[in-house]
Amino acid sequence: MACHEIAALRLGLMEILGVKDEAERQHELAELGAGADQPGPIRSMCGAKDLARLKQCYEGAVAGLEARVSATRADDPKLPYLRTLIVLTKKVDLDLAHQIEGLRHLYRDLDEMHDFVHEMYPAE
């Protein structure tokens, strides 16, 4: 069993961040197997072009995982692993949200600092 949500998120981040590591890319694609080609949030994450879309797809993938866990029989030997994935994906979701918010703060701060420089040195 593979952590498809995490592998797809890494592929999406590689795309957005411009990481050009073919070995890592192939590793994550191998982790996904056929999941990288099936329609849905996993495949969409792999090629996301911006953070908002990546987060939206990630949330969709996590919702699918949660549905899978809730449909898993209590005596299924994979259930503890699946529950652990729920905890992992929740932590990653929180971290991703914090990183996106941090970038939004940087974006706003750049504007504020730019305005501040022009207060000190008015444009002529």
VOGU-3710 file (C-alpha; in Angstrom, 3 decimals, decimal comma):
1> macheiaalr> 0,000/0,000/0,000  1,279/3,453/-0,841  0,816/6,957/0,499  -0,679/8,276/-2,741  -1,755/11,585/-1,242  1,782/12,418/-0,115  3,448/11,209/-3,324  1,083/13,272/-5,472  1,553/16,306/-3,243  5,315/16,010/-3,636
11> lglmeilgvk> 4,958/15,797/-7,424  2,752/18,884/-7,412  5,206/20,784/-5,244  8,050/19,752/-7,530  6,111/21,250/-10,442  5,268/24,492/-8,635  8,714/24,967/-7,092  10,567/24,070/-10,285  12,380/21,099/-8,734  14,031/19,226/-11,596
21> deaerqhela> 15,022/15,974/-9,904  14,097/13,175/-12,265  15,067/10,438/-9,799  12,701/11,864/-7,172  9,990/12,309/-9,768  10,300/8,699/-10,879  10,303/7,537/-7,264  7,022/9,329/-6,565  5,476/8,110/-9,819  6,436/4,547/-8,883
31> elgagadqpg> 4,789/5,079/-5,501  1,604/6,127/-7,277  1,644/3,387/-9,873  -1,518/3,523/-11,979  -2,963/6,121/-9,586  -1,032/8,827/-11,421  -3,061/8,150/-14,564  -6,561/7,738/-13,128  -8,864/10,772/-13,207  -9,277/12,465/-9,857
41> pirsmcgakd> -7,490/14,593/-7,287  -4,351/12,442/-7,166  -3,654/12,903/-10,882  -4,631/16,581/-10,684  -2,149/17,184/-7,865  0,690/15,759/-9,927  0,402/18,549/-12,481  -0,924/21,429/-10,387  0,362/24,788/-11,563  -0,379/26,853/-8,446
51> larlkqcyeg> -0,660/26,401/-4,698  -4,390/27,091/-4,514  -5,145/24,300/-7,000  -2,673/21,970/-5,301  -4,313/22,517/-1,911  -7,791/22,051/-3,368  -6,778/18,760/-4,998  -5,006/17,624/-1,839  -8,143/18,235/0,200  -10,106/16,195/-2,346
61> avaglearvs> -7,622/13,343/-2,112  -7,775/13,392/1,680  -11,589/13,320/1,550  -11,311/10,220/-0,631  -8,931/8,627/1,860  -11,295/9,418/4,722  -14,166/7,813/2,818  -12,022/4,752/2,185  -11,145/4,468/5,876  -14,756/4,821/6,955
71> atraddpklp> -15,732/2,035/4,540  -12,978/-0,306/5,743  -14,051/-3,203/7,910  -12,898/-3,093/11,529  -11,061/-6,416/11,130  -9,197/-5,378/7,968  -5,446/-5,663/8,661  -4,845/-2,474/6,637  -7,056/-0,343/8,902  -4,293/0,749/11,352
81> ylrtlivltk> -2,138/1,829/8,419  -5,032/3,735/6,849  -5,789/5,467/10,142  -2,145/6,475/10,410  -2,397/7,947/6,912  -5,332/10,062/8,097  -3,168/11,507/10,882  -0,263/12,092/8,491  -2,415/13,774/5,858  -4,013/16,030/8,482
91> kvdldlahqi> -0,583/17,171/9,677  0,533/17,786/6,101  -2,692/19,710/5,416  -1,984/21,985/8,383  1,632/22,496/7,306  0,608/23,272/3,733  -1,943/25,821/4,944  0,710/27,481/7,140  3,194/27,636/4,264  0,621/29,177/1,931
101> eglrhlyrdl> -0,358/31,713/4,585  3,326/32,518/5,129  3,737/33,227/1,424  0,649/35,449/1,504  2,203/37,391/4,380  5,416/37,771/2,388  3,405/39,019/-0,583  1,635/41,654/1,544  4,839/42,615/3,349  6,621/43,225/0,049
111> demhdfvhem> 3,945/45,736/-0,917  4,148/47,421/2,472  7,948/47,633/2,304  7,784/48,960/-1,244  5,383/51,689/-0,106  7,659/52,444/2,846  10,669/52,933/0,572  8,629/55,377/-1,521  7,631/57,260/1,624  11,322/57,735/2,377
121> ypae> 12,224/58,432/-1,234  9,191/59,852/-3,038  9,033/59,220/-6,763  9,799/62,332/-8,739
//
